[in-house]
Amino acid sequence: MEQKVSKTIKVYIKESQTIIELSQIIQQYDSEILLKKNVNGSIIEANLKSFLGLINLRLHDGDEVQVECIGDDAADALKEVEKFMQPDD
């Protein structure tokens, strides 16, 4: 059964991490994974599996993004994105 989950999270990316790494990590999920960011009053949306879309988002530490996952493994995909963007240490 297809699920749809979303969550707004604050981005905390270490200097050693790249958004391309995240894109590669989430390739294992079948779900569509979208990131939405408000830029000067306009909502920019990018598919997390698309390198070009990610570059256009220009994510920075402290940015707030909405992550939306749609598919059979949506909840797991959302957890993976959140784990990458909000590391414990």
N, C-alpha and C positions, 0 to 999 in steps of 0.2 A: 504494500500500500504506500503510495507516494505521500511524503510528509512535506510540510513547509514550516521552517522554523527561522526566527530572526532574533537578533540581539544587537543592541548598541553597545559598543565597547570602546575604551580608550586605548590607543595604540602606544605600546612601549616596546620599541625595537632596539635591541642591543646593536652596537657598532659592528659586531661580528656577524650579524644576521643580514640577509638581503631578502627582499620581497620575492625574488626569483626562487630562492630556496623554498619559500612557502608555496609558491605555485607548483614546484616539483613535488613537494610533500603531499599536496591535496590531489594530485593527478590520480591517486588510487581510488578516489571516491567517484561514484557515478553521478552524484548530485550536481546540479548547477549551483555554483557558489558565486554570489554577487556581493560586491562591496559598494556602498553608497556613501558619499562624502559631500558635505555642504561646502562649496567654494564660492565665496562672495555672493551668497544668496541663491546660487544655482546648485542643484543636486547633480553631481557627477557619479555615474554608475559604471562599474567595470566588472567583467567576468574575471574571477580570480585565476582561472586557468589560462587567461590571455596575457602574455607578457606586455603587449602594447597597451592594453587597457590599464594594467597596473602602473605603467610608466606615466600615463596620463593623470592618474590619481595623485601622484606626488605625495605619498604618505610621509609624515614626519612624526617624531616622538610627540605624544600629547594630543594628536589628532583624534577626533571622535568619529567613528564610522559605524554604519549599520551593516551588519553581515546578515545576508539572507541566503538560506540553503533550501533547495527544492529537489526532492528525490527520495528514494528508498532509504538512503543512508544519511539523510540530512542532519539528524541530531549528532551523529558521530563526526561528520564534516565540520559542523559548527564548533564542536569541542576542540577539534584539531586546530582550527583557525584561531580560536581564543587562546589556546595553549601557546601557540607561536607568538601571538601579538602581546600576550601578557605573561611573560615568563616569571616563574616564582622567585628567581634569585636576582 
